[in-house]
Amino acid sequence: MRERKRLSVKKKMEFSKKILIVVSIATVLIVIASFVLMWRMMDLSPLSYIITGIFAELASATGFYYWKAKNENMIKLTKDDEEGGAVG
């Protein structure tokens, strides 16, 4: 008998997930760079604007991602309810 090879179908990563990953990486890099520069220059003033700004960006990206995921799951649950697949 012939062996059937499974075709591995790679799911394309969602664009919103890519945004979240890029913003998270940028946040970590900016925080590390800020700490290094603050240590070298002995100046803590960047804490007041750079760090808070990048974490505000991360919070916005995270909030958008969870909001989008919630709405997509609500659509899936509505379809399941219409098809009679929900138990309860």
Biotite code that builds the C-alpha atoms (Angstrom):
import biotite.structure as struc

atoms = struc.array([
    struc.Atom([0.000, 0.000, 0.000], chain_id="A", res_id=1, res_name="MET", atom_name="CA", element="C"),
    struc.Atom([1.054, 3.485, -0.645], chain_id="A", res_id=2, res_name="ARG", atom_name="CA", element="C"),
    struc.Atom([1.826, 5.735, 2.218], chain_id="A", res_id=3, res_name="GLU", atom_name="CA", element="C"),
    struc.Atom([-0.094, 8.914, 2.229], chain_id="A", res_id=4, res_name="ARG", atom_name="CA", element="C"),
    struc.Atom([1.926, 11.934, 2.971], chain_id="A", res_id=5, res_name="LYS", atom_name="CA", element="C"),
    struc.Atom([0.262, 14.524, 5.052], chain_id="A", res_id=6, res_name="ARG", atom_name="CA", element="C"),
    struc.Atom([0.372, 17.899, 3.553], chain_id="A", res_id=7, res_name="LEU", atom_name="CA", element="C"),
    struc.Atom([1.373, 20.294, 6.246], chain_id="A", res_id=8, res_name="SER", atom_name="CA", element="C"),
    struc.Atom([-0.697, 23.362, 5.833], chain_id="A", res_id=9, res_name="VAL", atom_name="CA", element="C"),
    struc.Atom([0.943, 26.273, 7.535], chain_id="A", res_id=10, res_name="LYS", atom_name="CA", element="C"),
    struc.Atom([-1.460, 28.802, 8.861], chain_id="A", res_id=11, res_name="LYS", atom_name="CA", element="C"),
    struc.Atom([-0.460, 32.311, 8.021], chain_id="A", res_id=12, res_name="LYS", atom_name="CA", element="C"),
    struc.Atom([0.163, 34.393, 11.144], chain_id="A", res_id=13, res_name="MET", atom_name="CA", element="C"),
    struc.Atom([-2.445, 37.077, 11.714], chain_id="A", res_id=14, res_name="GLU", atom_name="CA", element="C"),
    struc.Atom([-1.345, 40.639, 11.078], chain_id="A", res_id=15, res_name="PHE", atom_name="CA", element="C"),
    struc.Atom([-2.546, 41.770, 14.496], chain_id="A", res_id=16, res_name="SER", atom_name="CA", element="C"),
    struc.Atom([-0.385, 39.102, 16.122], chain_id="A", res_id=17, res_name="LYS", atom_name="CA", element="C"),
    struc.Atom([2.609, 40.357, 14.138], chain_id="A", res_id=18, res_name="LYS", atom_name="CA", element="C"),
    struc.Atom([1.926, 43.891, 15.372], chain_id="A", res_id=19, res_name="ILE", atom_name="CA", element="C"),
    struc.Atom([1.757, 42.677, 18.967], chain_id="A", res_id=20, res_name="LEU", atom_name="CA", element="C"),
    struc.Atom([5.040, 40.770, 18.634], chain_id="A", res_id=21, res_name="ILE", atom_name="CA", element="C"),
    struc.Atom([6.862, 43.695, 17.008], chain_id="A", res_id=22, res_name="VAL", atom_name="CA", element="C"),
    struc.Atom([5.620, 46.162, 19.634], chain_id="A", res_id=23, res_name="VAL", atom_name="CA", element="C"),
    struc.Atom([6.597, 43.778, 22.442], chain_id="A", res_id=24, res_name="SER", atom_name="CA", element="C"),
    struc.Atom([10.100, 43.323, 21.055], chain_id="A", res_id=25, res_name="ILE", atom_name="CA", element="C"),
    struc.Atom([10.464, 47.079, 20.541], chain_id="A", res_id=26, res_name="ALA", atom_name="CA", element="C"),
    struc.Atom([9.355, 47.679, 24.132], chain_id="A", res_id=27, res_name="THR", atom_name="CA", element="C"),
    struc.Atom([11.957, 45.300, 25.531], chain_id="A", res_id=28, res_name="VAL", atom_name="CA", element="C"),
    struc.Atom([14.722, 46.758, 23.354], chain_id="A", res_id=29, res_name="LEU", atom_name="CA", element="C"),
    struc.Atom([13.855, 50.369, 24.214], chain_id="A", res_id=30, res_name="ILE", atom_name="CA", element="C"),
    struc.Atom([13.679, 49.611, 27.939], chain_id="A", res_id=31, res_name="VAL", atom_name="CA", element="C"),
    struc.Atom([17.065, 47.871, 27.873], chain_id="A", res_id=32, res_name="ILE", atom_name="CA", element="C"),
    struc.Atom([18.650, 50.658, 25.823], chain_id="A", res_id=33, res_name="ALA", atom_name="CA", element="C"),
    struc.Atom([17.168, 53.281, 28.150], chain_id="A", res_id=34, res_name="SER", atom_name="CA", element="C"),
    struc.Atom([18.501, 51.521, 31.240], chain_id="A", res_id=35, res_name="PHE", atom_name="CA", element="C"),
    struc.Atom([21.967, 51.243, 29.724], chain_id="A", res_id=36, res_name="VAL", atom_name="CA", element="C"),
    struc.Atom([22.036, 54.905, 28.728], chain_id="A", res_id=37, res_name="LEU", atom_name="CA", element="C"),
    struc.Atom([20.651, 56.033, 32.093], chain_id="A", res_id=38, res_name="MET", atom_name="CA", element="C"),
    struc.Atom([23.342, 54.014, 33.861], chain_id="A", res_id=39, res_name="TRP", atom_name="CA", element="C"),
    struc.Atom([26.138, 55.407, 31.671], chain_id="A", res_id=40, res_name="ARG", atom_name="CA", element="C"),
    struc.Atom([24.994, 59.039, 31.825], chain_id="A", res_id=41, res_name="MET", atom_name="CA", element="C"),
    struc.Atom([23.720, 58.924, 35.427], chain_id="A", res_id=42, res_name="MET", atom_name="CA", element="C"),
    struc.Atom([20.521, 60.660, 34.329], chain_id="A", res_id=43, res_name="ASP", atom_name="CA", element="C"),
    struc.Atom([17.069, 59.295, 35.209], chain_id="A", res_id=44, res_name="LEU", atom_name="CA", element="C"),
    struc.Atom([15.021, 61.829, 33.249], chain_id="A", res_id=45, res_name="SER", atom_name="CA", element="C"),
    struc.Atom([14.227, 59.361, 30.404], chain_id="A", res_id=46, res_name="PRO", atom_name="CA", element="C"),
    struc.Atom([12.094, 57.419, 32.887], chain_id="A", res_id=47, res_name="LEU", atom_name="CA", element="C"),
    struc.Atom([9.505, 60.177, 32.781], chain_id="A", res_id=48, res_name="SER", atom_name="CA", element="C"),
    struc.Atom([8.809, 60.101, 29.045], chain_id="A", res_id=49, res_name="TYR", atom_name="CA", element="C"),
    struc.Atom([10.519, 57.309, 27.073], chain_id="A", res_id=50, res_name="ILE", atom_name="CA", element="C"),
    struc.Atom([9.581, 54.391, 29.290], chain_id="A", res_id=51, res_name="ILE", atom_name="CA", element="C"),
    struc.Atom([6.006, 55.559, 29.900], chain_id="A", res_id=52, res_name="THR", atom_name="CA", element="C"),
    struc.Atom([5.505, 56.271, 26.202], chain_id="A", res_id=53, res_name="GLY", atom_name="CA", element="C"),
    struc.Atom([6.613, 52.843, 25.037], chain_id="A", res_id=54, res_name="ILE", atom_name="CA", element="C"),
    struc.Atom([4.498, 51.078, 27.661], chain_id="A", res_id=55, res_name="PHE", atom_name="CA", element="C"),
    struc.Atom([1.484, 53.134, 26.564], chain_id="A", res_id=56, res_name="ALA", atom_name="CA", element="C"),
    struc.Atom([2.106, 51.880, 23.019], chain_id="A", res_id=57, res_name="GLU", atom_name="CA", element="C"),
    struc.Atom([2.359, 48.304, 24.260], chain_id="A", res_id=58, res_name="LEU", atom_name="CA", element="C"),
    struc.Atom([-0.873, 48.685, 26.236], chain_id="A", res_id=59, res_name="ALA", atom_name="CA", element="C"),
    struc.Atom([-2.666, 50.009, 23.141], chain_id="A", res_id=60, res_name="SER", atom_name="CA", element="C"),
    struc.Atom([-1.429, 47.154, 20.962], chain_id="A", res_id=61, res_name="ALA", atom_name="CA", element="C"),
    struc.Atom([-2.334, 44.551, 23.587], chain_id="A", res_id=62, res_name="THR", atom_name="CA", element="C"),
    struc.Atom([-5.784, 46.046, 24.114], chain_id="A", res_id=63, res_name="GLY", atom_name="CA", element="C"),
    struc.Atom([-6.448, 46.087, 20.368], chain_id="A", res_id=64, res_name="PHE", atom_name="CA", element="C"),
    struc.Atom([-5.314, 42.478, 20.001], chain_id="A", res_id=65, res_name="TYR", atom_name="CA", element="C"),
    struc.Atom([-7.565, 41.208, 22.814], chain_id="A", res_id=66, res_name="TYR", atom_name="CA", element="C"),
    struc.Atom([-10.510, 43.270, 21.572], chain_id="A", res_id=67, res_name="TRP", atom_name="CA", element="C"),
    struc.Atom([-10.104, 41.801, 18.077], chain_id="A", res_id=68, res_name="LYS", atom_name="CA", element="C"),
    struc.Atom([-9.757, 38.245, 19.430], chain_id="A", res_id=69, res_name="ALA", atom_name="CA", element="C"),
    struc.Atom([-12.887, 38.708, 21.580], chain_id="A", res_id=70, res_name="LYS", atom_name="CA", element="C"),
    struc.Atom([-14.921, 39.833, 18.587], chain_id="A", res_id=71, res_name="ASN", atom_name="CA", element="C"),
    struc.Atom([-13.664, 36.954, 16.436], chain_id="A", res_id=72, res_name="GLU", atom_name="CA", element="C"),
    struc.Atom([-14.558, 34.447, 19.157], chain_id="A", res_id=73, res_name="ASN", atom_name="CA", element="C"),
    struc.Atom([-18.036, 35.955, 19.531], chain_id="A", res_id=74, res_name="MET", atom_name="CA", element="C"),
    struc.Atom([-18.609, 35.407, 15.802], chain_id="A", res_id=75, res_name="ILE", atom_name="CA", element="C"),
    struc.Atom([-17.461, 31.785, 16.112], chain_id="A", res_id=76, res_name="LYS", atom_name="CA", element="C"),
    struc.Atom([-19.714, 31.180, 19.113], chain_id="A", res_id=77, res_name="LEU", atom_name="CA", element="C"),
    struc.Atom([-22.691, 32.713, 17.315], chain_id="A", res_id=78, res_name="THR", atom_name="CA", element="C"),
    struc.Atom([-22.110, 30.400, 14.341], chain_id="A", res_id=79, res_name="LYS", atom_name="CA", element="C"),
    struc.Atom([-21.883, 27.383, 16.676], chain_id="A", res_id=80, res_name="ASP", atom_name="CA", element="C"),
    struc.Atom([-25.153, 28.379, 18.338], chain_id="A", res_id=81, res_name="ASP", atom_name="CA", element="C"),
    struc.Atom([-26.896, 28.696, 14.979], chain_id="A", res_id=82, res_name="GLU", atom_name="CA", element="C"),
    struc.Atom([-25.639, 25.281, 13.861], chain_id="A", res_id=83, res_name="GLU", atom_name="CA", element="C"),
    struc.Atom([-26.730, 23.641, 17.104], chain_id="A", res_id=84, res_name="GLY", atom_name="CA", element="C"),
    struc.Atom([-23.207, 22.717, 18.106], chain_id="A", res_id=85, res_name="GLY", atom_name="CA", element="C"),
    struc.Atom([-23.317, 24.373, 21.503], chain_id="A", res_id=86, res_name="ALA", atom_name="CA", element="C"),
    struc.Atom([-24.102, 22.222, 24.491], chain_id="A", res_id=87, res_name="VAL", atom_name="CA", element="C"),
    struc.Atom([-25.880, 23.730, 27.410], chain_id="A", res_id=88, res_name="GLY", atom_name="CA", element="C"),
])
